[in-house]
Amino acid sequence: PYTIIKTFSSKPFYQFHNHLKLDYFLNMNDNPNIDVVSSNKPIIAIDIDEVLAHFIPKLADFHNENYGTSLTVEHFNCYEFHKVWGGSLEETSSKVMSFFDSPYISTVSGSYDALKLLKQDFSLHIVTSRQHIVEDLTRQWIYKNYPDIFDEIHFGNHYTKNGISRSKSDICKDINALLLVDDSLIYAKNCASSGIPVILFGHYPWNRPNDIDKLMFTHSNGKCLIHEVNTWDQVVGKVYQLINQNIINIDNSVTSESTDTFNSNQKSHNHIRIAAIQMCSTNNKEINFQSIERLISRAVAEGGAQFICLPECSIFMGEKSSDILEIAEDINPTIPDSYIYKFCKLANKYNVYISVGGFPERRSDVIDKVSNSHIIIDDKGEIIYPIYRKIHLFDNPLTGLQESKTTEPGDELVCINTSFGRLGLSICYDLRFPELYKKLCAPVTNNTDKIGGAEIVLVPSAFTVPTGSVHWELLLRTRAVENQVYIVAAAQSGKHNEKRVSYGHTMIIDPWGNILDEITHEGEGICYGTFHREYFNKIRDNMPVWSHRRHDLY
């Protein structure tokens, strides 16, 4: 049989870092030698074989090349390998050990990038059925292929005559895992029968559930606990979908039986899943809008996004500055076929908040000028007022751009209350003026105050390459750290026309200055991050710079 796996173990599986551990700082642990990475994050349990590592296909290749067989994946309908290729248990164990010590095993496509996203919000633990005998080989392989990803590894020690075996459901319950990602239908049923949700990974002969299987393992309020996916992108989307539907709760694991209803894509008061979209917009508004909807649809399906942030000029990037005067619109969501109307319909369709930053708003009071306006639309498709109109205009000798030729500056700062937190609004060049962000982010006694109290600051942008390459990340992380807020910076990227190229590097930054996710390639893309109010509050409680300010001196 499949003779590989260790007795249940909770040995730390931390990678060592040279930088200060934020979790150590926030927990104020007395022992500086104790690594407490991810200690406060909810846990996701993840299997190895066929989930992180191509095991069965590579085992078939190994056996065919070394023993002259013609096995395919379809021959493996169980992990009792002696039944697949014949021979004794001892011979099978010897073959499998040789396979583990070979270079055949490879990683599953997309797994590392997906796990980096999940690690923003979760502590990732390996829960495997492998045995004692391959523990060292397993750890070496994980260290090599998934550095800095997993916090612990737990071995079930299945199919062994030596030592104690532990079921995956028992391990998951002991570590209080939110869910298990596994390719085995047997383990999926075992966990689901204990109330633990399972993401069933891949399409294999041994893991095809029938309708009876799906009906048997449902939560007490009628939601299925076994969910099928085929790729790691789908895993990420499914995790956040289960959270949004309250099937799992990142505060208390599986939702309690007293939950009466599921509010699809519910926006929590304590956390929100954010997607920052990167574009390369052109002067074709309809094509730009089609790209926006395609990217929003993907962000919701693959990333579980609840709040979508678009870059500056998302709907239009003209070839010459005067082009914007011809396409500007009134911000009136009741005008059919206007793009503001379409954005509102989009927010309602996908049940998401949308930040439309840098929208060209027609001015009735100024001739030949528009406003560069930042609009927040809620998940019902309603605009949340007031509108922010960019106050710092980019007139820059270095790049030759002169925004004030066609744009009238705003005269009001804007903070917005939402169901998930308070937003501070800005646009692009505003980033160079720290006084603005101090005003937006300063603590307030209550959210009825007009300005201040921002927890998330939005910086939709179209930075030029000369300025972005030297200052973009530096300024964003500085604003995040000095104001102790989340920064969401959706950016334009790439060549829009013969005269304009944008720097890109869309990113989301936490209040400690960590880049949660970043798009490093040119052109369109999506990056993700999650706002956690508890984390936000801990940063401010443990580094109380706001209360230490010397207003008597400066």
Secondary structure, DSSP 8 states (H G I E B T S, - for coil): ----B-S----B-----SS--HHHHHHT-S-TT---TTTTS-EEEE--BTTTEE-HHHHHHHHHHHH-----GGG-SSS-THHHH-S-HHHHHHHHHHHHTSS--EE-TTHHHHHHHHHTT-EEEEEE--BGGGHHHHHHHHHHHSTTT-SEEEE--TT-SSS----HHHHHHHTTEEEEEES-HHHHHHHHTTT--EEEES--TT----HHHHHHSB-TTS-BSEEEESSHHHHHHHHHHHHHTTSEETTTEE--TT-----TT---SSEEEEEEEEB---S-HHHHHHHHHHHHHHHHHHH--SEEE--TTSS---SSTTHHHHH-B---TTSTTSHHHHHHHHHHHHT-EEEEEEEEEE-SSSTT-EEEEEEEE-TTS-EEEEEEE--S--EETTTTEEGGGTB-------EEE-SS-EEEE--GGGGG-HHHHHHHHS--SSTTSSS---SEEE--B--BHHHHHHHHHHHHHHHHHHHT-EEEE-BBEEE-SSS-EEE---EEE-TTS-EEEE--SSS-EEEEEEEEHHHHHHHHHHS-HHHH--TTT-
